[in-house]
Amino acid sequence: MIWFYRFLFPPAMLLASPYYLLRMRRRGGYQDDFGQRFGATPALPAKRTGVRRVWLQAVSVGEMLAIAPLLEAFSADPAVEVYLTTTTSTGYALARERYAALTVGIGYFPLDWWLFSRRAWQRIAPDMVLLTEGERWPEHIRQAEMRGVPVLAVNARLSDRSFRRMYKLRALAAPLFRGITQVLACSEHDAERFRAIGLAANGISITGNIKLDVSIPLLTDGEKNALRGELGFGEETVLLGSSTWPGEEAALLDVFKALRSEGRVVRLLIVPRHAERRGEIEALLQASGFTYHFRSRGPAPAGAAVDVAVGDTTGELRKFTQLADLVFVGKSLPPHHEGQTPVEAAALGKPVVFGPELSNFRVIARDMRAFGAARSVADAGELRTAVLALWSDAPARQAMSQAAQAWRVANQGAVARTLAVIRNTLAGL
C-alpha cells in the first residue's frame, strides 16, 4: 500500500503546487530554509549515549503554543532531547523565538515523499516520533516502522471532514497508519472515530486535550494599558473577533455598528486567522466609516481614537484576548463550520459566542455550552442579537466567565497523562 502512496505523491504534489506556492507567497517567510522541506535538515549535534532523541511535529502556531508544557518537561529530563519541526512559516518563526533553548534543533517538516522523508530520517535518527493533533503522514510513519521507532499521536483528533474521508477509504487508510504505536485521543468521541477507521482499540488511549493545561502568561494592568494604547484604545469595553474568516469581519462590523447605535462605549478588535487577508479587511473598514488601525503598522498614533483595531500579527492572540469583554470565535458562522479553538478564551475566563457547529471542536463546544461558558448562534443575525443582549447584561457575562474557568479546571490533567504514556514508551526502548 505504501508503494501506491509513493507513486501517487509526486503527481499530486505537482498538481497542488500552484495553489500552495501562491499561498506561501501571500503569507510570506517561506523562502527561509526552504530546502528543509526536501529533507535538508539543519545541522544537529551528535546523539549522546543514554539520551533519547524525540522528533516532535507540530503543524502551526496553535499546536506550537499547546506543546509548551511537553517541551518544558522534556528539557528538564537529561535523558531526552527534542528535535522540533513545523509546517508553516508562522509556526517556524514562533518555534525559533520561544523554543530554541528547549530543543536540539528546529526545522521545517519535510514533504512526505519517500526520498525527502528518508533523507531527513537519516540525518535526524530519532528514537521516538510525536505527531500532534491531526498530523498523520504515511511516509513519515512508514520510515518509523521500518526502523522500529515508536510513533505516538498526541492530542489526537479527527475532524468531521477527515473522518468522512478516512472512513470511506478505511480499507486504504488503516494499512497506511498501522505504524502508529499509540493514539492519545483528545476525547472518547475522537477515540471512537479512530477505532471506526480501523486503528486497533488497544493502541488508543484517551488522555484529554493538552491545550486545557497550557499556562497563559497574564498581563499586568500596566501591560494591558500599554497594549490598549498601542492599539489606539482607551478604557472602553472590547468585543474581540478571534481568528476570523471571510464574511465574519463584516458580521462583526454589523454587530459593532448596532452596539454603537445603542450608545455603547465599545471598541472592536479583529484578529484574522490569516494575516495576509489584511487588504480585504481594510476595504471593509474603509467602507464602514469607522477609524481603524492595523497592529502590523506599529503603535497607533498618540492620541488617536481608534474604533476598530486589527491584530494582524503572529502569536499575540493570547494578549489580545485579555483585553476582551466578550469573544466571538471565528470560522464558525455559515458557510464556515469547522471553528477555531475556543479553549484559550475560556481559559482566560472570557464569555464566548460561536457559530452553530464548531465541528473541529465539537465535544469542547458541547461541554462549554453545558457548563454555561459559551453560547452558540445560528448565523450573523443571531450573533448580533446575542451580543447586544449580553452587552446589556453584565451579570450574565460574569456568570459565563466563571463557568468558563470552572470548565477548564474540570478538564485539566491531559499533559500529565500524555507525559506518562510517552515516558513509559521511552522506558521500553
Legacy VTK file of the C-alpha trace (Angstrom):
# vtk DataFile Version 3.0
C-alpha trace
ASCII
DATASET POLYDATA
POINTS 429 float
0.000 0.000 0.000
2.829 2.419 0.783
4.188 1.997 -2.762
0.847 3.130 -4.141
1.088 6.258 -1.943
4.673 6.849 -3.073
3.653 6.546 -6.700
0.755 8.987 -6.405
2.511 11.597 -4.267
4.708 13.279 -6.956
1.917 13.951 -9.487
-0.411 15.046 -6.690
2.291 17.396 -5.401
2.801 18.877 -8.866
-0.921 19.439 -9.357
-1.287 21.106 -5.961
1.934 23.126 -6.104
0.500 26.273 -7.795
-2.080 26.632 -5.028
0.414 26.063 -2.210
3.114 28.244 -3.757
0.629 31.086 -4.110
-0.469 30.657 -0.505
3.167 30.631 0.637
3.821 33.822 -1.278
0.831 35.547 0.307
1.777 34.518 3.829
5.485 35.172 3.348
8.512 33.817 5.201
8.685 30.521 3.344
11.857 31.266 1.425
13.945 30.886 4.588
15.376 27.359 4.931
13.156 26.158 2.083
15.499 23.227 1.402
14.443 21.646 4.680
11.174 20.712 3.000
13.184 18.353 0.817
14.908 16.674 3.749
17.901 19.033 4.144
17.555 19.305 7.901
19.617 21.776 9.938
22.870 20.500 11.440
22.170 18.677 14.678
24.595 17.689 17.434
25.698 14.079 17.517
23.453 11.792 19.501
24.659 11.084 23.026
24.782 7.742 24.749
21.833 7.266 27.054
19.879 10.209 25.607
16.760 9.517 23.563
16.026 11.839 20.640
12.346 12.680 20.113
11.134 14.141 16.812
8.107 16.287 17.590
5.978 17.658 14.734
3.503 20.486 15.409
1.889 21.915 12.293
1.395 25.614 13.114
1.023 28.321 15.749
-1.828 26.794 17.747
-0.090 23.450 18.101
3.207 25.208 18.840
1.654 27.036 21.760
-0.026 23.877 23.031
3.172 21.808 23.227
4.957 24.228 25.572
4.332 22.070 28.688
5.669 18.973 26.900
8.848 20.764 25.804
9.384 22.161 29.281
9.042 18.683 30.792
11.447 17.156 28.250
14.028 19.902 28.794
14.088 19.038 32.491
14.884 15.389 31.678
18.597 14.831 30.927
17.772 11.551 29.172
15.606 13.197 26.479
16.277 15.725 23.717
13.771 17.086 21.196
14.071 17.974 17.526
11.065 20.146 16.707
9.501 20.613 13.269
6.569 22.566 11.911
4.844 23.115 8.574
4.038 26.827 8.405
6.281 29.882 8.345
4.393 31.371 11.282
4.882 28.194 13.315
8.562 28.178 12.385
9.081 31.779 13.487
7.297 31.155 16.773
9.266 27.963 17.467
12.596 29.681 16.896
11.568 32.588 19.093
10.300 30.551 22.054
11.777 27.068 21.981
15.401 27.348 20.855
16.666 26.723 24.394
14.360 23.719 24.893
15.367 21.767 21.783
18.439 20.459 19.950
17.128 21.851 16.673
14.141 23.423 14.945
13.235 22.888 11.300
10.517 22.510 8.708
8.809 19.147 8.330
9.863 17.530 5.022
7.418 16.860 2.237
6.025 13.399 2.862
7.606 11.648 -0.100
9.953 8.682 0.098
13.296 10.312 -0.827
12.697 13.530 1.132
11.454 11.731 4.224
14.211 9.116 4.133
16.850 11.841 3.814
15.502 13.645 6.898
15.243 10.413 8.876
18.850 9.507 8.142
20.012 12.881 9.415
17.793 13.123 12.486
17.832 9.451 13.571
15.086 9.819 16.198
14.276 7.229 18.828
10.636 8.312 19.047
8.214 10.328 16.926
5.408 12.502 18.270
2.705 13.796 15.919
0.276 16.400 17.238
-3.469 16.647 16.686
-4.299 15.939 13.022
-0.777 15.119 11.830
-0.665 11.668 10.223
1.875 11.323 7.408
2.020 7.849 5.810
5.640 8.027 4.589
6.863 9.500 7.860
5.086 6.745 9.753
6.435 4.096 7.349
10.018 5.311 7.882
9.479 4.926 11.619
8.018 1.445 11.208
10.966 0.302 9.078
13.356 1.407 11.833
11.342 0.085 14.752
10.760 3.622 16.090
7.546 4.144 18.076
5.109 6.779 16.807
2.714 8.442 19.227
-0.124 10.654 18.013
-0.604 13.108 20.890
-3.634 15.311 21.464
-5.032 13.348 18.533
-8.339 14.216 16.948
-10.225 13.641 13.707
-12.248 16.490 12.240
-15.562 15.745 10.576
-14.045 16.159 7.113
-11.014 13.963 7.862
-13.197 11.306 9.423
-15.602 11.209 6.463
-12.738 10.829 4.007
-10.875 8.208 6.012
-13.999 6.229 6.811
-14.895 5.986 3.120
-11.333 4.890 2.346
-10.703 2.968 5.572
-9.534 -0.122 3.701
-6.711 2.031 2.319
-6.199 4.299 5.334
-5.782 1.633 8.020
-2.683 -0.024 6.470
-1.053 3.371 5.961
-1.402 4.216 9.634
-0.611 0.836 11.124
2.811 2.125 12.165
1.274 4.409 14.790
2.152 2.812 18.117
-0.277 4.745 20.304
-3.042 7.245 19.629
-3.539 9.571 22.602
-7.002 10.885 21.814
-8.433 14.203 22.969
-11.799 12.627 23.836
-13.873 9.465 23.698
-15.551 10.930 20.606
-12.192 11.067 18.823
-11.231 7.614 20.090
-14.414 6.175 18.585
-13.532 7.694 15.236
-10.024 6.246 15.250
-11.465 2.811 16.027
-14.017 3.221 13.239
-11.322 3.785 10.588
-9.553 0.609 11.636
-6.943 1.500 14.261
-6.584 -1.180 16.921
-8.546 -0.440 20.089
-5.634 -1.479 22.322
-3.496 1.197 20.652
-5.839 4.045 21.580
-5.845 5.880 24.907
-7.933 8.859 25.992
-5.609 11.398 27.584
-7.598 14.600 27.076
-6.760 17.894 25.436
-3.359 19.309 26.413
-4.488 22.789 25.368
-6.524 22.919 28.568
-3.307 22.628 30.597
-1.413 25.413 28.865
-0.332 28.188 31.224
-1.062 31.550 29.626
1.156 34.417 30.853
-1.134 37.093 32.267
-0.600 40.744 31.504
-0.302 43.185 34.360
-2.662 46.134 34.495
0.183 48.300 33.227
0.843 45.957 30.298
-2.842 45.910 29.412
-2.994 49.689 29.438
0.129 49.886 27.276
-1.341 47.411 24.777
-4.596 49.332 24.674
-2.653 52.469 23.884
-0.700 50.756 21.111
-3.983 49.655 19.531
-5.496 53.124 19.860
-7.963 52.053 22.564
-8.784 53.681 25.879
-10.625 52.139 28.814
-13.653 51.174 26.753
-15.121 47.684 26.649
-13.815 45.459 23.854
-15.528 42.983 21.538
-12.982 40.526 20.127
-13.315 38.602 16.881
-10.871 35.730 17.433
-9.319 34.010 14.383
-11.919 35.288 11.952
-12.526 34.035 8.407
-14.061 35.696 5.329
-17.549 37.051 5.982
-17.116 37.154 9.739
-15.428 40.565 9.823
-18.461 42.033 8.054
-20.760 40.357 10.585
-18.737 41.776 13.465
-18.789 45.261 11.960
-22.586 44.982 11.768
-22.706 43.990 15.457
-20.326 46.809 16.333
-22.467 49.341 14.478
-25.542 48.122 16.389
-23.722 48.460 19.720
-22.648 51.983 18.855
-26.201 52.878 17.795
-27.342 51.884 21.291
-24.823 54.301 22.740
-22.387 51.645 23.979
-18.847 52.796 24.613
-17.110 49.880 22.949
-14.202 49.092 20.651
-13.857 46.227 18.158
-10.689 44.143 17.943
-10.456 41.800 14.947
-7.758 39.106 14.803
-7.976 37.386 11.404
-6.844 33.777 11.190
-4.725 34.666 8.157
-2.922 37.994 8.330
-2.447 38.113 4.555
-6.155 38.983 4.269
-5.415 42.478 5.615
-6.132 44.104 2.222
-9.583 42.536 2.058
-10.305 43.573 5.657
-9.067 47.121 5.098
-11.510 47.508 2.204
-14.358 46.593 4.562
-13.132 49.056 7.180
-12.830 51.877 4.663
-16.405 51.276 3.556
-17.638 51.161 7.173
-16.598 54.707 8.002
-15.009 53.636 11.290
-11.491 54.682 12.207
-9.106 51.760 12.262
-5.511 50.690 12.874
-3.514 47.598 11.895
-1.205 46.207 14.558
1.425 45.292 11.950
1.901 49.013 11.219
3.260 49.698 14.691
1.653 51.593 17.585
-1.354 53.734 16.801
-0.583 57.479 16.617
-0.555 59.130 20.034
-3.981 60.456 20.933
-5.698 58.562 18.141
-9.198 57.309 18.915
-9.399 54.028 17.020
-12.795 52.373 16.605
-11.526 49.095 15.150
-8.088 47.559 15.645
-6.859 44.646 13.545
-4.413 42.244 15.204
-2.688 41.110 12.015
0.402 39.772 13.789
1.533 36.312 14.850
1.494 34.949 18.396
-0.364 37.825 20.079
-3.901 36.437 20.245
-3.470 35.465 23.891
-2.547 39.036 24.763
-5.398 40.498 22.749
-7.878 38.118 24.388
-7.008 39.532 27.800
-8.410 42.896 26.718
-11.753 41.425 25.669
-15.077 41.636 27.481
-16.695 39.196 25.039
-15.123 36.879 22.449
-16.552 35.656 19.164
-14.679 32.560 17.958
-14.143 32.544 14.207
-14.534 30.058 11.384
-17.917 29.253 12.860
-20.537 31.360 11.070
-22.039 29.743 7.949
-20.728 28.834 5.446
-17.832 28.092 7.823
-18.488 25.411 10.399
-15.164 23.883 11.475
-14.411 26.520 14.112
-11.186 27.824 15.609
-10.350 26.803 19.149
-12.362 28.453 21.961
-10.068 26.962 24.608
-7.768 29.888 25.283
-10.605 32.394 25.558
-12.314 30.104 28.067
-9.048 29.537 29.942
-8.777 33.294 30.359
-12.300 33.408 31.733
-13.893 35.210 28.805
-17.560 34.754 27.852
-17.629 33.141 24.415
-20.008 33.156 21.458
-19.563 30.985 18.366
-21.479 29.635 15.386
-23.740 26.586 15.319
-21.300 23.704 14.863
-17.565 24.067 15.625
-17.140 20.619 14.065
-13.384 20.585 14.752
-14.105 21.162 18.432
-17.490 19.523 18.708
-17.002 17.969 22.162
-15.383 21.098 23.590
-18.182 23.307 22.231
-20.845 20.977 23.614
-19.227 20.869 27.045
-18.710 24.623 27.198
-22.373 25.186 26.406
-23.368 22.640 29.052
-21.260 24.463 31.655
-22.807 27.782 30.638
-19.443 29.073 29.445
-20.490 29.709 25.831
-23.463 30.427 23.630
-23.937 29.304 20.047
-25.709 31.258 17.332
-27.120 30.089 14.020
-25.993 32.967 11.828
-24.881 36.590 11.678
-28.347 37.828 12.677
-28.375 35.720 15.827
-24.814 36.836 16.561
-25.968 40.445 16.653
-28.924 39.601 18.875
-26.793 37.549 21.293
-24.015 40.140 21.592
-26.466 43.018 22.125
-28.236 41.029 24.848
-25.002 40.087 26.612
-23.657 43.630 26.424
-26.765 44.743 28.306
-26.355 42.026 30.938
-23.078 42.283 32.844
-24.145 39.630 35.421
-24.732 37.132 32.582
-21.260 37.822 31.179
-19.762 37.381 34.635
-21.594 34.070 35.099
-20.235 32.862 31.748
-16.741 33.912 32.769
-16.930 31.923 35.997
-18.372 28.935 34.147
-15.510 29.065 31.628
-12.928 28.892 34.387
-14.803 26.043 36.089
-14.956 24.121 32.814
-11.225 24.473 32.304
-10.403 23.260 35.822
-12.713 20.259 35.374
-10.861 19.213 32.231
-7.214 19.647 33.198
-4.634 16.862 33.572
-4.049 15.920 29.932
-0.362 16.901 29.963
0.400 14.622 32.906
-1.451 11.711 31.298
0.272 12.319 27.963
3.727 12.510 29.536
3.071 9.281 31.458
2.429 7.374 28.204
5.449 8.950 26.476
7.786 8.173 29.356
6.503 4.633 29.641
7.148 4.122 25.928
10.652 5.608 26.167
11.430 3.367 29.130
10.666 0.338 26.985
13.141 1.218 24.240
LINES 1 430
429 0 1 2 3 4 5 6 7 8 9 10 11 12 13 14 15 16 17 18 19 20 21 22 23 24 25 26 27 28 29 30 31 32 33 34 35 36 37 38 39 40 41 42 43 44 45 46 47 48 49 50 51 52 53 54 55 56 57 58 59 60 61 62 63 64 65 66 67 68 69 70 71 72 73 74 75 76 77 78 79 80 81 82 83 84 85 86 87 88 89 90 91 92 93 94 95 96 97 98 99 100 101 102 103 104 105 106 107 108 109 110 111 112 113 114 115 116 117 118 119 120 121 122 123 124 125 126 127 128 129 130 131 132 133 134 135 136 137 138 139 140 141 142 143 144 145 146 147 148 149 150 151 152 153 154 155 156 157 158 159 160 161 162 163 164 165 166 167 168 169 170 171 172 173 174 175 176 177 178 179 180 181 182 183 184 185 186 187 188 189 190 191 192 193 194 195 196 197 198 199 200 201 202 203 204 205 206 207 208 209 210 211 212 213 214 215 216 217 218 219 220 221 222 223 224 225 226 227 228 229 230 231 232 233 234 235 236 237 238 239 240 241 242 243 244 245 246 247 248 249 250 251 252 253 254 255 256 257 258 259 260 261 262 263 264 265 266 267 268 269 270 271 272 273 274 275 276 277 278 279 280 281 282 283 284 285 286 287 288 289 290 291 292 293 294 295 296 297 298 299 300 301 302 303 304 305 306 307 308 309 310 311 312 313 314 315 316 317 318 319 320 321 322 323 324 325 326 327 328 329 330 331 332 333 334 335 336 337 338 339 340 341 342 343 344 345 346 347 348 349 350 351 352 353 354 355 356 357 358 359 360 361 362 363 364 365 366 367 368 369 370 371 372 373 374 375 376 377 378 379 380 381 382 383 384 385 386 387 388 389 390 391 392 393 394 395 396 397 398 399 400 401 402 403 404 405 406 407 408 409 410 411 412 413 414 415 416 417 418 419 420 421 422 423 424 425 426 427 428
